[in-house]
Amino acid sequence: MVAMATMRTYGDGCGIAHALDLIGERWALLVVRELLLGPKRFTDLRDGLPNASPNVLAQRLRDLEQGAIVRRRKLPPPASSWIYELTDWGRELKPIVISLGTWAIRSPSFPHDAPIGTDSIILALGTFFDADAAGDLSARYELRFGDHAFDVRIAGREIELERGSAADPDAIIETDAATLSAVIWNGRDLAEAVREGDVAIVGDERAVTRFLGLFSRPRAAAPA
């Protein structure tokens, strides 16, 4: 078993308890979330987790490396920068993290007004994609959030999302994570968001309207 020198342990032989030993410390699971869409530099992780101090973030990365969940490697020239990425075993956390988020979003006390990060909104698009609503749609989109771009492909009642620019997209949507979330799930009018400069569309506006209607959300659980 991998020794977790810097982390507390429950000292319990249950797999659930050991999972919490590995990813139960504050910020650890959010580091995993930030790496689900691909490798990131330390500065990129700080951008995605602005409320985590650099020292705490560095410690969580060391813990996750010790636990064989994350690895650090240097990119070849000309980049030559250090990146963090999930190991093969670490990537197996993806359906677990997605399921946990899907469960939590049904909480009656879910903080709908809290800020949402770029990677979080992209993961949510994959989670709440409605294949029935997509039907026979075949389209490609580029989502731009400041310096971050994502390639979104919809075909055969499936959605694929990758970090990076899209080749020959039907439409480009430039916005921020909070605005996109508000338009898709919280009833904000797209035309109003465009008029106010919170959304810019290049390309087929009808394809954008269709795209925004492809994502469902579970109903909140009943209060106790």
DAHUTA-V555271 format. One record per helix or strand of 2 or more residues. SS is the DSSP state (2 for helix, 1 for strand). FROM is the first residue (numbers start at 1). LEN is the number of residues. If there is no record, write none. Layout:
<<SS/FROM/LEN> <SS/FROM/LEN>>
This chain:
<<2/15/9> <2/28/8> <2/42/7> <2/54/13> <1/70/5> <1/82/5> <2/88/4> <2/94/11> <2/118/10> <2/131/4> <1/139/7> <1/148/8> <1/158/6> <1/171/4> <2/177/9> <2/190/6> <1/200/4> <2/205/8>>
